[in-house]
Amino acid sequence: MWRLASFSMLIALSACTPVTFYTQAAVGQLSLLWHRQSVESLLQDEDLPTTQRQSLELIAQARQFAVYDLHLPDNGSYTSYVDVDREHLVWNVFAAPADSTDPLQWCFPIAGCVTYRGYFSADAAARYADSLERRGFDVYVAGVDAYSTLGWFRDPIPSTIMQRPAHRLAGLIFHELAHQRVYAANDTRFNESFASFVEQEGLRRWLSAKGDSDTFERYRREQAQQLVFTSFVAEWRDRFEELYRQSPDDVKQQKTRLQDQMRAEWLSRDDGAGYRGWFSGPLNNAQLATVSSYYDWVPAFEVLYQQLDGKLQPFYDQVQQLADAEPPERQQRLQALLEQSFSH
């Protein structure tokens, strides 16, 4: 509770965002903490549904593996469960100017500056999105099923993730705990790429220990498809940026035409069945800006990890040094590692 009090005082000191936003954030977070139940006690309940029991047992095993084999924080996170009784845990609002794919940023006392604002209510997210649209911004709203408080609280397992396949559940635990191990304020690309690498390496080790190479190959195929998607979006994002640089008189019409062409090209691909729901969105600048940050630097982290002979503790130490470096230096060092990955 003292952490929640400290959190409340921090957000009250911010003059950049209306108090109503922070109020819903604090109330939403408090609700998660208030309604959580111990996983250990739930597993002792003989009436617990079988599928829920299996998922909670798997998460407990993955968490132990994360602590003892991946050297991730053991701070009580994911030892409790909360049923939120809604489709998503939070809804993130993304926004960008109508003539740029560079997203707006919002700065917060704990997370630093990020390219979204999160709401515990879909209606509240929609109202804020509407206010941004009235100001002329492109807006996109996306549901999120899990997030990390970076060790400020003992994050519970939300009911919104329980239907995921077993390897995805384990990967999520590795991913979110990685955020609690190393985090660089104001650098989403760095944070998400690092956590995605830890997820990938964690799953490789986890499934290898289980002798389940087939599932890891399935995971790699899923990741490969994700990279095809992100590369496709990045290519089209460049086309939109070129349009905005030219600033033609009919930029709005040409923008709409590009959106239609982008959607049609993806849906016509032999491998275009995936992400069909994503392409049903507006494909505006805000939506385009949400893609790629999770994977941009993953190859760079892979090179660094190999340079350290696959030893996690020295790897984390080096990543922490990158997080502590000034942004230009961090970018330069990551770019050098990325270039080494291309040469291989």
Secondary structure as UniProt FT lines:
FT   HELIX           2..12
FT   HELIX           19..35
FT   STRAND          37..38
FT   HELIX           39..43
FT   TURN            46..47
FT   HELIX           50..68
FT   TURN            77..78
FT   STRAND          80..82
FT   STRAND          90..96
FT   TURN            98..99
FT   STRAND          106..108
FT   TURN            109..111
FT   STRAND          112..114
FT   STRAND          117..119
FT   HELIX           122..134
FT   TURN            135..136
FT   STRAND          138..144
FT   TURN            150..151
FT   STRAND          157..158
FT   HELIX           159..161
FT   TURN            162..163
FT   HELIX           166..181
FT   TURN            185..186
FT   HELIX           188..209
FT   TURN            210..211
FT   HELIX           213..246
FT   TURN            249..250
FT   HELIX           251..267
FT   TURN            270..275
FT   HELIX           276..279
FT   HELIX           285..288
FT   TURN            289..290
FT   TURN            293..297
FT   HELIX           298..307
FT   TURN            308..310
FT   HELIX           312..324
FT   HELIX           327..343
//
